[in-house]
Amino acid sequence: MELHFRNGDQITGTFVARREGYIIFRSPLLGEITVPESEAVLVDTPETPVESLAGLPPKNSSLPKAVIKASGIGVKPPKPAWHGKVEFGFNQQTGRTDGTDLSVRTEADKKSGATTYHLEGRVLYSEQYGNKTTDNDNAVFRYRHDLSPDVFAQAQTSYSKDRLAQINDDAEQNVGLGYKLVDEARNKANIGAGATAQYREATGIQSGYTYLGEIFEDYTYKLTGRLTITQNANVGYSPEARDRLLQVNGTTVATDEEATNYRFRFNTALQGKMTEHISLNLRFEYEFDNAILDPHEKIDQRITSSIGYGF
């Protein structure tokens, strides 16, 4: 039996089960994998009738209808649905060190034809000896549309707050083009570039709009049916960012005079699935923003572990 993906990839193996909108399939190479029904269809081999490829039961099939329905052979996949996960991490320590760390994340994806939608949200909070060391949250919505098998256009909207960095509101709109370096069932890599319009309101900094050129990349690699590595990064740069002040050598200067406005963000995670829905996640994040007034808040990096629930 084969599993045919929407992007044209095919995997040979054994059908295991169909549960809650997912196809569970066992491949000799990848092991047991779980795929949304909106992303793939099961095809009987070696002689697959045209009717099955079209999503119809084969004519004059000797298989009982109940078997065809249970296995999903020739059954049209349902309409695309959102799928993703929620991660929760918590750590508390008392004694020699008093501290609390809390992280909540959620992400969801939906693919409809040549269009992919992506949502994500994040809340981070930590304190040590009663003093806050992290207090920020952000949300992202991304729209990608395939212009060809290798090229896509994207638009990304994001909003964030960082109370320690005294950023009250940060809203950004990005548009760009990307290229699929690798687009395989277990290995995907994309790169791209675009422009970002940013509005920021922060304490001690002139609020206003600025524009950044941006390059981005994202990568996903499935080590096995249960282990997955994800990684993404982007760099933004604006040599003439107006209406923005920075602290340089103890002096406040405008970014279009002596300092440039640039940033770098990096995020990588290792996900290990314990069951079909439960996973353990280990994540490393690094962020640098030169447009933050406090020099001690320009860099933010963390390693977090969390339990995830997939849906």
C-alpha positions in Angstrom: 0.0 0.0 0.0 1.1 3.6 -0.7 0.5 6.9 1.0 0.2 9.7 -1.6 0.9 13.2 -0.3 -0.6 16.4 -1.8 2.9 17.6 -2.8 3.4 14.5 -5.0 5.6 12.5 -2.5 4.7 8.8 -2.1 5.6 6.3 0.7 5.2 2.5 0.6 4.3 0.7 3.7 1.4 -0.7 5.8 -1.8 1.0 6.8 -2.3 0.9 10.6 -5.4 2.9 11.5 -7.5 6.0 10.9 -8.2 8.1 14.1 -9.7 11.5 14.7 -8.8 12.9 11.3 -5.4 11.3 11.0 -3.9 8.4 9.0 -1.5 6.2 10.9 0.9 4.6 8.5 4.0 2.4 9.1 6.9 2.8 6.7 10.0 0.5 6.7 12.2 3.7 6.4 10.3 6.2 8.6 8.7 3.9 11.1 5.1 4.7 12.2 4.0 8.2 11.2 0.8 10.1 11.7 -0.5 12.3 8.8 -3.6 14.5 8.6 -6.2 13.1 6.3 -6.2 16.5 4.5 -2.6 16.0 3.5 -2.6 12.5 2.0 -4.6 9.6 0.7 -4.2 5.8 0.9 -3.8 4.0 -2.4 -3.8 0.2 -2.8 -0.9 -1.2 -4.9 0.4 -2.6 -7.2 -2.4 -2.2 -9.6 -4.3 0.9 -8.6 -7.5 1.6 -10.7 -8.0 5.1 -12.0 -11.1 5.3 -9.8 -9.0 5.0 -6.6 -6.6 7.7 -7.7 -9.7 10.0 -8.2 -10.8 9.2 -4.7 -13.5 6.7 -5.7 -13.9 3.0 -4.7 -12.5 0.7 -7.5 -15.1 -0.8 -9.8 -15.9 -4.5 -9.4 -13.8 -4.6 -6.2 -13.8 -7.9 -4.4 -13.3 -6.1 -1.1 -16.4 -5.7 1.0 -17.6 -2.1 1.3 -17.1 -2.3 5.1 -13.4 -3.1 4.5 -13.0 -0.4 2.0 -14.5 2.1 4.4 -12.5 1.0 7.4 -9.2 1.0 5.5 -9.8 4.3 3.8 -8.9 2.9 0.3 -10.3 5.2 -2.3 -12.1 7.4 0.2 -11.9 11.1 -0.3 -10.1 13.0 2.5 -12.3 15.3 4.5 -12.1 19.1 4.2 -8.8 20.6 5.5 -8.7 21.1 9.3 -6.4 22.8 11.7 -3.8 20.7 13.4 -1.1 21.6 15.9 -0.1 21.4 19.5 0.0 23.1 22.9 3.1 23.1 25.0 3.3 23.8 28.8 6.5 24.1 30.8 6.8 24.9 34.5 9.7 25.0 37.0 9.8 26.1 40.6 12.8 26.0 42.9 13.1 27.0 46.6 16.0 26.8 49.1 19.4 28.0 47.9 17.7 29.6 45.0 14.1 30.9 44.8 12.7 31.0 41.3 9.8 30.2 39.0 9.7 29.7 35.3 6.5 29.4 33.2 6.1 28.9 29.5 2.9 28.3 27.4 3.0 27.9 23.7 0.6 27.0 21.0 0.8 26.5 17.2 -1.5 25.3 14.5 -1.4 24.8 10.8 -3.9 24.4 8.0 -3.3 23.5 4.4 -5.9 24.2 1.7 -4.7 23.5 -1.8 -1.7 25.7 -2.6 -2.2 27.8 0.6 -0.8 27.2 4.1 -1.9 29.0 7.2 0.1 29.1 10.4 -0.8 30.4 13.9 1.4 30.6 17.0 1.3 32.2 20.4 3.7 32.4 23.3 3.6 33.5 26.9 6.8 33.5 29.0 7.2 34.5 32.6 10.0 33.9 35.2 11.2 35.5 38.4 14.0 35.0 40.8 14.0 36.0 44.5 10.7 37.8 43.8 12.1 39.9 40.9 10.8 39.4 37.4 13.4 38.2 34.9 11.1 37.5 32.0 7.6 38.8 31.2 6.6 38.8 27.5 4.1 37.4 25.1 3.6 37.4 21.4 1.3 36.1 18.6 2.0 35.4 14.9 -0.2 34.7 11.9 1.4 33.6 8.6 -0.1 33.1 5.2 1.9 31.3 2.5 0.7 30.6 -1.1 2.6 28.5 -3.6 3.2 30.3 -6.8 5.0 27.3 -8.3 6.3 23.9 -7.0 9.4 25.8 -5.6 8.4 29.4 -5.0 5.9 30.8 -2.6 4.7 34.2 -1.4 4.0 35.0 2.2 2.5 37.6 4.5 3.1 37.5 8.3 1.4 39.6 10.9 2.8 39.7 14.5 2.2 41.4 17.8 4.2 41.4 21.0 4.8 42.9 24.4 8.0 42.8 26.5 7.5 44.4 29.9 11.1 44.1 31.1 12.4 45.7 27.8 9.6 48.3 28.3 8.0 47.6 25.0 4.4 48.3 25.4 3.2 47.5 21.9 5.1 46.1 18.9 3.1 45.4 15.7 4.7 44.2 12.5 3.6 43.3 9.0 5.9 41.4 6.7 5.5 40.5 3.0 8.0 38.5 1.0 8.9 35.7 -1.3 10.4 32.3 -0.5 12.0 29.3 -2.1 11.7 25.7 -1.2 15.3 24.3 -1.0 14.0 20.8 0.0 10.4 19.6 0.0 10.3 15.9 1.0 8.1 13.9 3.3 10.7 13.9 6.2 12.9 16.8 5.2 11.8 20.4 4.4 13.9 23.6 4.1 12.8 27.1 3.0 14.6 30.4 2.6 13.2 33.8 1.7 13.4 37.6 1.9 11.0 40.5 2.3 10.2 43.8 3.9 8.7 44.5 7.3 6.7 47.5 8.5 7.0 48.0 12.3 5.2 50.2 14.8 6.7 50.2 18.3 5.6 52.0 21.4 8.1 51.8 24.2 9.0 53.6 27.4 11.9 56.1 27.0 11.9 55.6 23.2 10.3 57.7 20.5 7.3 55.7 19.3 6.7 55.4 15.6 7.0 53.5 12.4 10.1 52.0 10.8 10.8 49.6 8.0 13.3 46.7 7.9 14.6 44.5 5.2 14.3 40.9 6.3 15.6 37.4 5.4 14.2 34.2 6.9 14.7 30.5 6.8 12.9 27.5 8.4 13.8 23.8 8.5 12.0 20.6 9.6 13.6 17.1 9.7 11.9 14.0 10.9 14.7 11.8 12.5 12.2 8.9 13.0 8.5 8.5 13.3 8.6 9.9 16.8 11.6 12.4 16.8 11.4 15.7 14.9 13.8 18.7 14.7 12.4 22.1 13.8 14.4 25.3 13.4 13.7 28.8 12.1 15.6 32.2 12.1 15.2 35.7 10.7 17.4 38.8 10.5 16.0 42.3 10.1 18.0 45.4 9.3 17.2 49.1 8.9 20.2 51.5 8.5 18.0 54.6 8.5 15.3 53.8 11.1 13.7 57.1 12.1 11.7 58.1 15.2 13.8 55.7 17.3 16.4 56.3 20.0 19.1 54.0 21.3 21.6 54.0 24.1 25.2 54.0 22.8 28.1 54.3 25.3 25.7 55.9 27.8 24.4 58.5 25.4 20.9 58.5 23.8 21.2 58.9 20.0 18.8 58.6 17.1 19.2 55.4 15.1 19.5 57.3 11.8 22.6 59.2 13.1 25.0 57.0 14.9 23.4 53.6 15.5 21.6 51.2 13.2 18.4 49.3 14.0 18.8 45.5 13.5 17.7 42.3 15.1 18.3 38.6 15.0 16.0 35.7 16.1 16.7 32.0 16.3 14.5 29.2 17.5 15.2 25.4 17.4 13.3 22.5 19.1 13.5 18.8 19.4 10.1 17.0 19.8 9.8 13.5 21.0 6.3 11.9 20.7 5.5 9.6 23.6 2.0 8.8 22.3 -0.1 9.9 19.4 -1.0 13.1 21.2 1.6 13.6 24.0 5.1 14.8 23.4 8.2 16.0 25.2 9.8 19.2 23.8 13.3 20.7 24.3 13.7 24.2 22.9 16.5 26.8 22.5 15.8 30.4 21.7 18.1 33.4 21.1 16.9 36.9 20.3 18.9 40.1 19.9 17.3 43.5 19.3 19.5 46.6 19.0 16.4 48.9 19.1 15.8 48.3 22.8 16.8 51.1 25.1 18.2 49.1 28.0 21.5 47.5 27.0 20.9 44.6 29.4 17.6 43.7 27.7 18.9 43.6 24.1 19.8 39.9 24.4 17.3 37.3 25.5 18.1 33.6 25.4 16.6 30.5 27.0 16.4 26.8 27.1 13.0 25.3 28.0 11.5 21.9 28.3 7.8 21.3 28.1 5.1 18.7 27.7 3.0 19.1 24.5 -0.5 17.9 23.5 -1.1 17.5 19.8 -4.5 18.0 18.2 
